[in-house]
Amino acid sequence: MRRRMRSVRARATLAATLVVAVALVAAGAAVLLALRASLIDRADAEADSVARNAASALSNGLAYNDLDLPDGDENPVEVLDRKGRAVASGEDVEGMSVTARASDRLNSVANDDAGDTDEGVADEEDDLGPGDIADETWYGEGTATVEGETDDYRFAGVDVVTKGGVPLTVYAGAPLSAEQGAVGTALTAMLIGLPLLLVTVSGVTYVVTKRALRPVEGIRAEMAAITASEDLSRRVPEPATHDEVARLARTTNETLAALEASVERQRAFVADASHELRSPIASLRTQLEVGAAHPELLDVDGAVEDTVRLQRLAADLLLLARLDAGERSPDARLDLVAVVREEAGQRVGDRVEVSVDADADAGVVEVSGSRGQLTRVLGNLLDNAQRHTRTSVAVTVRRSGEWAVVGVADDGAGVPAAERERVFERFVRLDEARARDDGGAGLGLAIARDVAVRHGGSLTVRDTPTGGALFELRLPAVALR
């Protein structure tokens, strides 16, 4: 049972049922109160009319015994003097018990007669002269006994002074049986209809929620199957609707597609890395085995070259792994011109001298980032330029609006337009044999672009005016202080 209540469908059904129940109870209570108030107002009007008719007759001098009072079953009437004694009553009226304000009025009159005069009552009666009727009517509830049967009534009390100057109070009642019957009938109907309505609401909500959540269950089942099979090429079903569930399914499929691409990229990376590592390791092992068997044939220079190649490849692979893991180095404000000049000046063994041209009008070009990673980007771009250039490698630094731009140009064969995005993929070498001989593994440009993107910039390639390749690094420039 507890497990069922944890489901969204059960909770939604329970919540909807509770909300409807509270709303119906509140509405039902309001209806009953309004119905009762309306019926009581009608009974008050009826009792007031009967009481004032009798008071009018008394004010005109009609004797007590000559009063034409209604039947006691319909409207019991009593006329009381100042001492609270009944001087006249309706037919078959055996007694009346009036509560609320009408009884307060009666007690006040009796107390006044005993000497404990209520000032407000005395003042009102003093205002009434012979033949006058009070404007105010006193209302209350009570019981009346007619022909031995006692029932509930709504009473109205009216003060009157006869022509002979005798103060009297006329009490007339209107039966509450209609009010009690109507309220009781309405309450019974609500007590019967409310549970039926709640059952209907809960059933409809349960069914509708089940149908609404059916696509979600399909998504869950498919995700469970994908997890069990580890087949990321599968996709969850997308409903034909345009609601939140459909958007959830589309987002889930987009996530699965991105995850599949990431896994495939990782698998390709591992395969390519294994392939790249196998060649220098095999070459180094062969040289060592030959050297062990024939020391005079040991190629020390070749072994060192293969070792350096392995070291560079391992460093590149570790850096890519850290970048893929989202590693961020501490950022610092860097003078890009100084960084470029330092990197170009400490290079040794380049077959072509590197020239640096910084825009004098730009002044200091500052960026925010990791000095080590940005230096690695510049080094990779210069290594690539040295590998493909013929006679010159030129580096330019300038500021373009909000960007700091570094250009590395060579006068080699350039990069074909169709290959200008592919060169930034991992383990891609357009000139396979030449790159392998030079020790490149096809990771330098991939690392350079990853670092540029993680610094909020970009790395692109295009042709120089002379036909060579121009790699352009753009980084967000820091505003000068």
N, C-alpha and C positions, 0 to 999 in steps of 0.2 A: 504494500500500500504506500509506504514511504517513497519507494522508488517511482511509483506512478505519479505521485504528487510533485516529483522533481522535474517532470517533463513540462515543456513550454505549453503544450496543449492543455494539460490539467490545470496549470496555474492560470492560464488565460481564461479557461472556463470558470474557474473558481472566482477570479477577479470580476469577470463580467456578471456572474450571478450575484455576487455581493453588491456590486454597484447598482444593479437593477433592483435588488431587494431593498436596499436603503432608499432608493428613489421612490419605490412603490409604497413603502411604509410611510415615508414623509408625505407623499401625495395623498395617501389614504387618510392619514391623520388630519391633514389640512381639509380634505373633503368632508370628513365627519364633523370636524369643528365648525366648518362653514354651514353644513346642513343643520346642525344642532342650533347654531346661533340664529339661522333664518327661521326655524320653526319656533324657537323661543320668542323671537321678535313678533311673530304672528300671534302666538298665544298672549303675549303682553298687550298687543293691540286689541285682541278680542276681550281680554279681562278688563282693560281700561274702558272700552266702550260700554260694557255692561255696568261697571261701577259708576260711570258718569251718568248713565241713563237713570240709575236709581238715585244718585245724588241730585240730579236735576229735578226729579219728582219731589224729593224732600225739600229742596230749596224753594219750590213753588207752593209749599204748604200742604202737600199730600200727607195724610196720616200714615203711621207705620203699617197699620193693618190693611190699608188700601193700596200698598205698593204692588205693582205688577212685576214680580220677580220671576226670572226664568226657572225652568226645571232644574233641580239640584244636580241631576246626573250630568247635565251639559255645562251649566255655569252656577256653581254654588255661591250664594250671596249671604253676607251677614252685615247687619248695621249695628255698630257698637257706640255706646255713649262714652262720656269722659271717664267713667270708672271701668271701662272694658267689658260692660255687660251687654249681651246681645239683646237689642230692643226689637229686632226684626230679622228674619232669615228666610231663605228660599224654601221651596217645597221639599219636604223629606230631608232637609239638611239637619243632621244631628250634632255636628260639631266640626270645627275647623282649627287647624294648627298651622299658623303662618310663621315662617322663619325669615331670615335675612333682614332686609331693611323694613319690610312691613311689620315684622314683630318688634323691631327697634322702635318704630313709630308707636305701636300699641303700648309698649312698656313705658315710653316717654310720656304718653298721655296718662297712663295709670300713675306713674310717679308724680306727675304734675298735680294730679288730683289728690295725692297723698301729701303734697307739700314740697316734694323735691322737683321743682319745676325746671324743665329743660328750657334754657333761654331762647334757643332757636325755635323750638316748637311753640313756646308761648308767644313769641313775637309774631310767628306766622298766623296763629289762631287769632291773635289780637287784631291782625290786619283784616280778618274776615268779619264782615257785618252780617246782619240778618238777611238770609236769602243768598249769600255768597257761596261760591264753590272754589276751592283751592286750585291754582294753576298746576301745581306739582302733583305728580302721581307717584306713589311709593310702590315698588315692585319687589316681589320675593317669591319663594317657593315654599310649599308645605303640603299638607294632606287635608282632605275633607272626608267626613264619614256621611254617606248618603245611603239611607235604607240599610244600614248595618254593614256596608262595604266601604272600605277606606282606600282611596286612590290618591295618586300624586297630581298636584295642580300647580299652575303658575298663577300667582295672585297679584292683583292691583288694588292699592288703597288710595281713596280720595277723601279729603276733608271737606265737610259741608256744614253750614249753619242754617238751621231752619228759619222760617219767617218769625217764629216765636223766640229766636235767639238761642236755640239749643244746639251746641256743637256736637257733631256726630262724625263717625268715620265709616265709610262704606268699603267693604272688602268683597271683591268679586274674583272668582277663579275661572281659569280656562284649563281644560284637561291636557296633561302631558302625554297621554297615551299615543297620540299621533306622532309626537316627536320621538318618544321611546321606540315605537314600532318602526318608524322610518330609519332611525339610527341603528337599531338592532338589525334590520334587514340589510342595510348597507354594510354593516360590520360583518354579518354572516357571509354576504356575497364576497367581501374582500378576503375573509379568512379561507374561503373555499377557492376563490380564484387566484389568490397570491401564490400558493404552492404550485398550482397547475401552471401558472405563467412562468414561475421560476424554473420548473422542470423543462418547460418548452424552451426557455432562453438558454438554459445550460445545455440541453440537447443540441439545439441549433448551433450554439457557439462551439461545442465540441466537434460537430461534423464539419462546420465551416473551417475551423482551425486545422482540423486534420487535412482537409483538402488544400488549405493554404500552405501547410508545412510539408506536403508530400514532395515537392521539388527539393526541399532542404534535405529530406531523408534520402532522396536519390543522390544528391551531392555527397552526403555523408557516406553512403554505401559505396559510391564510386571511389571516394578518397581512401576508404578502408581497403578496397580492392587494389588500388594503386600502391598503397603502402605495403600490402602483402606481396604483391607481384614485383615491386620495384621497377615497374614499367612506366617511366615518366612520359612516354608518348601518348598515353591514354588521357582522355579529357572527360570532365564531368558534363552531364547533360545540361543544356541551357534552355530554360522555358521560353516559350514564344511570347510571353508577356513582357512588359516594360517596367516591372516593379522592382522592389528592392531585392527580391530573390533572384531575378534575372541578372541584375547588376552584380550580385554576389557570385553567381555562376561564371559570368564573364571575367570578373576579377580573379576568381580561382583559376580559371583556364589560363589567363595571362601569367599568373604566378607559376603555374605548372610549366608553361612554355619557357619562362625565364629560368626556372630551375633546371629544366631539361637542357637548355642551351649552356647553362653554367656547368652542368655535369659533363656534357659532351666536350666543352672547352677544356675542362680539367682533365678528362681522359686523354684528349689529344695532346695536352701539355705534358702529361706524364709519359705518353708514348714517344713524343718528340724528344723529351729530355733523356729518356732511356736510350734512344737512338743516338743522340749527340754524345752521350757519355760513353757509349760502347766503343766508338771509334778511337778516341785518344787512349782509353784504358787498354784496348787490345793492342794498339801500337806501342804503348809504353811497356806492356807486359812482354811483347815480342822482343823489344830491344833489350830488356833486362835479361830475358832468357838467353838471348844470343850472347850478351855480355858475360853471363855466368858461364856459358860453355866455351866461349872464345873471347877472352878479355880484350884481345887486340882488335876485335871487330865492334866493340861497344861504342855506340854513337851517343856520346854524352850530350852534345848539343841538341840532338833530336829528342832525347829523353827530357832534357830541361824544357824544350819547347812544348812537348806534350804535357808536361806537368803544369807549366804556366797556363796552357790552354784549359786544362782541367780546373785550375784555380779560378780563372776568369769565369768559366761556365758555372761553377758552383756558386760563385758570388752573385752572378746574374740570377740564377735560380732562387737563391735565398732572398734576394731583393724582390723579385716578382712575388714570391710567397708572402712576404711581409706586406706588399702593396695590396695583394688580393685579400689579405686578412684585415685591411683597413687601417694599417698602422699609420699613425701621424707623428712626425717628428716635431719637436718644439719649433714654433715659428719665430723668426727674428727679422728685423729690418735690414735689408742687404742693399749695398750699392752695386747694382748690376754691372756697371762699367768696370768697377774694381774687380768683381768676381771674374768677369770675362778676361780681363788683362792678366790676372793671376793664373788662370787656368791655361791660357795660351802661352804664357811666359815660361811655365814649368814643364812643358812638354819636351821630351827628348826622343830622338830617334825618328822624328817625322821626316819623310822624304821630301816634303814641300813645306816651306816656311809659311806660318800662319800670320796674316796681317789683320790688325784690329782697327776699326774705324768707328769712333764714338762721335755722335752728333754734338758738336760744340754748343749749339743753341739749346740743346735739351738740358744741359747742366748735369746735375746729379740725377740719375734714374734709379729710384729705390723701389724694391719689391719686398713683400713679406713671404717668408717661406723657410724651408730647410736648406741651409747652405750645402750640406753634403749631397742631398738629392739633386739640387739644381746644378751643382758642379758635375755630378754624374751625367746629367742631361747634356751639358756642354761637351763633356769628354766624349760621350757616345756620338754626338753630331760631328765632332772634329775627327773621330776615328773613321766614321763613315765617309766623310769628305776626303780624308787622306787615302782611303782605300780606292776611291773612284776618280780622283782628280788627275789632271795631266800636268799642269804647271803651277797652279795657284789655288790657295784656300783663303777666303776673305770672310771676316766676321764683322758685322755692323751692329751697333746698339743705338737705338733711338726711342723717342717717346712719341706715341701716336694717340692723342686724346687721353683716355683713362688707361691706356695700355702701354706696357714696356715691351718693346719688340727687339728680339735678337735674331739676326739673319746669318746663316752659315751657307756660303756659296762656294761651289767648285766649278771647274771648267771641264768636267768629264762629259759622259754621254747623256747625263740627265736621267730622269725617271719617266717612262712612258705614261701618258695620261690615264690609260686603263689600269695601271698598277700603282697609282698614287695613294690609294687607301690600303692596298694589300701589303705594301712595304712595311706598314706599321703592325702587321700581324706577327705573332710569335713564330719563330723558327722559319720565317719566310726569307729566302735569298734569291734575288732575281738572277744572279750569276753564281750558280751553285758551286762549280769547281773553284772559281776564283775566291769566293768567300770562304770556302773551306780551307784553301791553301793559306789564306791570310789569317786564319784562326777565328773568323766570325761564325757565330752560331745562329744568327738571325734574331737575336734578342735585344740588341742595342736600341734600335728605333722603337720597338715595342715598349721597352722600359722608359724611354724618353717621353713618349706620348702619355703613358700612364701617370708619370710624375707631373707632367704639365697639366693634365686634367685634374689631378688631385690638388693642384695649387690654384684651381679656378681658371686655368688658361687653356691654350690649345697648341697643337703642333701640326703644321701642314707643310706640303712640299709643292713647288712649282718650278718652272724653268726660269733660268736667268736670261737676260738679253743676249748673252753669247751662246746659249744653248745648254749650259750645265744645269745642275740641280741647286735650288735654293730652298733650304729648310728654314721655316720661319716659326720661331717660338714666341708666343704672346702670353704675357702674364699681367695680372692686375697691378697697376702702378700705385704706389703709396703717395698720398698727397704730401707735398713738401711742407715742412714746418715753418 
